[in-house]
Amino acid sequence: METVLRELKKVLREDQIREQEPLSRHTTFRVGGPADLFLTPDSTQISDVMQILKAHQVSATVIGKGSNLLVGDKGIRGAVIEFGKQIAQIHVEGSKIMAEAGAALAAVAQQAYKAGLADMEFAAGIPGSVGGALVMNAGAYGGEMKDIVESVKVLSKDGKIMELSNEQMDFSYRHSCVTEQEYLVLSAVLKLQQEEPEKILARMEQLREQRVSKQPLEYPSAGSTFKRPEGYFAGKLIMDAGLADYTIGGAAVSKKHCGFVINKGGATAADILALIKRVQQVVKEQSGVELEPEVKLIGEF
């Protein structure tokens, strides 16, 4: 690891490299053990960083705002690369927005509203980054990233920068080609529609009120814990199975919205994972429906 550190210090500033960084500081569940290396490169440094890690056979895990992740209590071996404020530029040009991968979805939605650009209201309350949203085709309230993406710039595993069209991204429910192809999302061009800002703001406020009234935003969580099973709602299946407020350690099924597993205080990743598995087991027994986690599990448990 010392050799890798020496090489990385030729590319990154000292404040862009941390060792044994607790990932609980970087996930919305507020759980997760340490990363061996925690790196925060900007867009001009990322290619060199990836090459150094590859040359030294150090695994690289890329995260954004950690809003859809459950990181194991033993942490992540190798390097974790955070795409955050250092890769978060947003540019508006006509009816299009160019957003870097680390930009917050909420920030992009705000810029869209101010520019009189509609169709991104659904994303205003999603606490993730553009990159993470593209990887999983994030969506809410009837909108999805696939509806607004024109193109996506990615870094391939062999170091080539490529521009993919909406079709090439192979979007489907909570899916894109990024994971299978081992691409690294760098930025995206979003194509929106012109509309009066007042109408856009009114829709954003309406969706915000729905979120506040129906979701347990007062607790750390990763949003909806389970994918929507075809023909059902995960939250209703869980509630009907009698699991509202079911608790393991510091993790609980939210009474406010049973589709959310929350950290009520002091939860470990093991608590949350055990609760997810218990919910899956009981729902399968009660209804015959298999719930698939929407939350991505990474690291060592």
Secondary structure, DSSP 8 states (H G I E B T S, - for coil): -HHHHHHHTTTS-GGGEEEEEEGGGGSTT----EEEEEE---TTTHHHHHHHHHHTT--EEEESS-TTEEE-TT-EEEEEEE-SGGG--EEEETTEEEEETTSBHHHHHHHHHHTTEES-GGGTT--SBHHHHHHHT-EETTEEGGGTEEEEEEE-TTS-EEEEETTTTT-BTTB-SHHHHT-EEEEEEEE-EE--HHHHHHHHHHHHHHHHHHS-TTS-B-S--B---TTS-HHHHHHHTT-TT-EETTEEE-SS-TT-EEE-SS--HHHHHHHHHHHHHHHHHHHS----BSSEEES--
